[in-house]
Amino acid sequence: MLSNLDYQIFHLINEQANTFAFLNGVIRFFAEDFQYVFALALILYWFSRNKLNRKMIVSAVVSTCLGMGISFIIGHLMYRDRPFVTHTVIQLIKHPANASFPSDHAIGAFALAVTFWLYGKKFRLFWLAAALLISFSRIWAGVHYPSDIAVGALIGTLCAVSTRYLLLHFKRPQQLANLCLELYEKAEHKIWNKSTKPQSDDA
């Protein structure tokens, strides 16, 4: 399953951890911690109390969960060791020696970034660039092969597009999402009376 080209590209990128060691701190941040910036964005968009933002968060969460489910199945059917298990690598971050293929980080980052893009968020280019940097940093840090990242990014993107399509064109998913939002907002209004005007949809 691991091609020679896949390993060669991995080795080329991973070796940059020696050549450009001054960047390793930034790489560690993107490889381990930038996912929390995405999580913070989800919280901020949700509590903007904007209807479209909340529909976007529902779409983002569903697409991410769908992607992780697909990753779980693939990881068991097509198990691949991490690069640091089978090769001598420059490993910048600690990581369990679990399935490497596909990359959950790439799935999550692209599921969220593409969802933000599809909903026309103002900073959509920033989120897409962040997803790319998260994915690239996982190779540089020695915990994923390029094909792990490529397939993870593809899965995340397809899940985001598919979820958005379902919520736009099929009544049952729309009704379910709207029902969940209505139930939540009824409970929310009981404890937090809305005192600010709704933000614009392109916020």
Salt bridges, closest charged atoms under 4 A:
ASP6 OD2 - ARG80 NH1 3.59
ASP148 OD1 - ARG80 NH1 2.47
ASP148 OD2 - HIS144 ND1 3.26
GLU185 OE1 - LYS51 NZ 3.27
GLU185 OE2 - ARG54 NH1 3.43
GLU188 OE1 - ARG49 NH2 3.29
GLU188 OE2 - ARG54 NH2 2.61
